[in-house]
Amino acid sequence: MKRIAASFMLLAVVFVSLPDARAGRVTRAARAVIEKPTQKLFRFLARRKNGRVLHDRGDAYAGSLELAPGNPLGRAAGKVAVTVRMSRATGQPQPKATPLGAAVRIPDGRGGADDLLMVSNGKGPVRRRLFWPSASFFGKTTYSSLLPFRLASRKQLIQLIPEDTAERPAQRTAGTDLGELADAVERGAASFTLLAEPLHGGGGATVIGRLVLEERMSDEASRALRFNPWANSTVRPAGFINKLIRRAAYRGSQAGR
């Protein structure tokens, strides 16, 4: 299963690196044979689970994002209220490690929002583009969108880095990752740096802002959340996998819930 997942993400790396014009032609040609079957599959899986196909187990938090001066969102520096959901990607029982998810909703002040979706990733030039299991939301765990968003006229990867980088064991012997996260929020110690890094052309990562999780939301509110990056006001999903496969998977999953 891990080999299949790794192969899929390596294929994604190739496709998201395509120039936009070429990717557009591939998308139109492949839509009939890929998009509809993918949407139907994820709708079926969501109905069968009566919930999210992936990242079903998680907690939502009210938080704040201190936007940095000159941030790539093009917004004024200052604090904005955000909604965050941290989750386990699969149904692996605790204490087994699994890829961990982070979804951040940033209101634009005009009735819209930007939903930024990330998952724990590996280290190194190749593994950093693959989702990777982790036993903690903190420590050496980093998060990436893996697939690019178009931001400030460039394809960029969205990243999230915890401020608490103290080493954690690769596998837990007690407690849970979501429990550790909830305890950190209560102590005021759940803070992260949100960044954007150009997919091509270098330039290094740019800080979007400092994210702080402040208060856990109810389980009902968490289940009701529907993140949809294709409705974003500023940060738009880019690349073949996003445009064709991922969008169809989201539409199917949400239609089946």
MISEMI-95717 format. One line per field, with one value per residue (C-alpha): residue number from 1; x, y, z. Coordinates in steps of 0.001 Angstrom, whole numbers, plus 500000, padded with zeros to 6 digits. Example, Ala and Ser with C-alpha at 12.3 -4.5 7.8 and 13.67 -1.06 7.14 Angstrom:
BEGIN
resi	[1  2]
X	[512300  513670]
Y	[495500  498940]
Z	[507800  507140]
END
This chain:
BEGIN
resi	[1  2  3  4  5  6  7  8  9  10  11  12  13  14  15  16  17  18  19  20  21  22  23  24  25  26  27  28  29  30  31  32  33  34  35  36  37  38  39  40  41  42  43  44  45  46  47  48  49  50  51  52  53  54  55  56  57  58  59  60  61  62  63  64  65  66  67  68  69  70  71  72  73  74  75  76  77  78  79  80  81  82  83  84  85  86  87  88  89  90  91  92  93  94  95  96  97  98  99  100  101  102  103  104  105  106  107  108  109  110  111  112  113  114  115  116  117  118  119  120  121  122  123  124  125  126  127  128  129  130  131  132  133  134  135  136  137  138  139  140  141  142  143  144  145  146  147  148  149  150  151  152  153  154  155  156  157  158  159  160  161  162  163  164  165  166  167  168  169  170  171  172  173  174  175  176  177  178  179  180  181  182  183  184  185  186  187  188  189  190  191  192  193  194  195  196  197  198  199  200  201  202  203  204  205  206  207  208  209  210  211  212  213  214  215  216  217  218  219  220  221  222  223  224  225  226  227  228  229  230  231  232  233  234  235  236  237  238  239  240  241  242  243  244  245  246  247  248  249  250  251  252  253  254  255  256  257]
X	[500000  502853  504548  501328  500887  504518  504183  501034  502727  505801  503458  501894  505328  505748  502327  502415  505734  504141  503688  500142  499229  500254  498552  495348  495335  495936  493118  490557  491557  491491  488423  485899  487887  489255  487171  483716  484883  486966  484019  481703  484258  484723  480980  480466  483230  481897  478384  479737  481677  478964  481707  485005  486866  490195  491035  487855  489316  490269  489528  488715  490021  489339  492629  494423  496874  499241  499826  503396  504232  504536  502891  502234  498462  498739  496863  497637  499769  497850  495869  492873  490602  490923  489444  491806  491215  493998  493391  494620  494591  493706  491824  495029  494401  496448  499296  500269  501627  499733  499982  498600  496516  496251  493505  493434  490579  491575  488646  489324  487203  484782  482657  485043  487993  491089  491242  494816  495120  498314  499557  502671  505485  508904  512385  514805  514342  512025  510277  509320  506861  505287  502852  504586  503360  503999  503196  502912  501642  504813  508537  510159  506781  506324  503302  503007  500246  502338  500437  500775  498511  498687  499635  501101  501090  503305  502807  503704  503653  502012  503934  503339  506098  505502  507318  507678  510438  511452  512190  509334  509582  508770  506116  504001  503880  501203  498673  497432  498534  495171  495298  498788  497545  494535  496798  499140  496210  495076  498600  498744  501602  500099  501711  503046  504640  502705  504808  504668  507526  507735  507555  509972  512525  513873  513513  512999  509997  508075  506313  502547  502120  502177  499306  498051  495377  493347  490142  488799  485478  482679  482700  479513  481150  484185  482081  480138  483234  483571  486935  486858  490013  488266  486109  489164  489235  493020  494923  493846  494812  497097  498406  496984  496405  494669  492510  491391  491764  491808  488878  486785  487706  486620  483364  482549  483469  481451  478441  478449  478571]
Y	[500000  502376  501615  502373  505667  506630  505811  507946  510926  510559  510685  513789  515416  514930  516295  519354  520313  520590  524074  525335  525331  521718  520654  522324  520268  517055  517942  518485  515280  513175  514625  512187  509086  510187  512923  511317  507843  509428  511495  508461  506351  508891  509522  505779  505535  508534  507080  503742  505376  507959  510534  511717  509199  510458  512508  511317  511440  514933  518004  521559  524662  528366  530164  533240  533968  536896  537861  538930  542234  541660  538249  536451  536608  540323  541209  543795  542646  541906  539254  537489  534831  531455  527966  525002  521259  518826  515204  511663  510737  507068  504808  503381  502778  504650  504555  503654  506569  507816  510873  513857  516587  520339  522432  526203  528515  532183  534630  537360  540009  540187  537116  534660  532648  530694  527040  525750  521952  520195  516802  515641  515082  513444  514933  515317  516409  513512  512533  516132  515811  512666  512325  510690  509080  510826  510093  513739  517038  518645  517884  517207  516869  519311  519779  520523  520956  518511  519793  523459  526441  529512  532372  535771  534676  531650  527969  527583  524896  525803  524638  524526  524141  523702  526021  523175  521172  519013  515471  512960  509164  507727  505516  506224  503964  505979  508703  509905  512523  514321  514214  515722  518452  519252  519493  521865  524098  524296  525383  527973  526031  525032  527474  527085  529080  529146  529597  529586  528281  528693  525392  526657  529431  529430  532417  530443  530211  533341  533612  534000  534318  532772  530383  529787  527244  528769  526871  523463  523506  521014  517607  518617  521779  519780  517234  520011  521695  521496  522717  523565  525090  525450  528181  530115  533853  534240  530961  528619  524934  524490  521626  518503  516388  519247  520272  516823  514114  515940  518216  515231  513339  516275  516752  513070  512788  515840  514747  511394  512716]
Z	[500000  500873  497560  495658  497499  496871  493164  492902  494509  492292  489300  490812  491038  487285  486381  488641  487081  483613  482130  482642  478934  478428  481655  480453  477242  479168  481553  478786  477014  480178  481906  480416  481371  484756  486382  486429  487561  490326  491515  491513  493408  496194  496453  496905  499521  501471  501539  502677  505510  506211  506492  505053  502899  504274  507361  509043  512561  513649  515743  514691  516425  516428  516063  514838  512050  512492  508867  508153  506435  502678  502913  499581  500146  499434  502604  505236  508148  511326  513144  511585  513070  511331  511509  511630  511463  512413  511496  511002  507323  507727  510113  511582  515297  517854  518660  515073  513081  510029  507759  509667  508066  508614  507010  507544  506528  506231  505751  503200  504946  502006  502717  501061  502322  501346  502399  502621  502840  503920  505063  506909  504454  504323  504327  501452  497830  496886  500123  500875  497966  499481  502388  505343  508592  511887  515524  516619  515241  516632  516745  513386  511652  508786  506545  502840  500289  498165  495135  494154  494618  492378  494630  493704  490028  490741  491470  495131  497795  501099  504166  507901  510506  514261  516644  519151  517455  520435  519275  519532  519175  515757  517379  520437  523465  525290  524605  521229  518723  518885  522681  522723  520386  522606  525675  523828  522834  526468  527473  524690  523096  519709  517297  513761  510946  507668  504518  500724  498568  494766  492907  490241  489931  493463  495733  498929  501207  502212  505563  505347  509081  512546  513254  516806  517750  520577  521360  520429  518601  519240  517532  515710  514352  513271  511381  509657  508208  504426  503173  499477  497955  494565  496105  497318  496753  496327  496532  493710  493239  490218  488124  486482  489596  491410  488459  487452  490079  493412  492569  491456  494634  496817  494955  495209  498889  499888  497788  499555  503116]
END
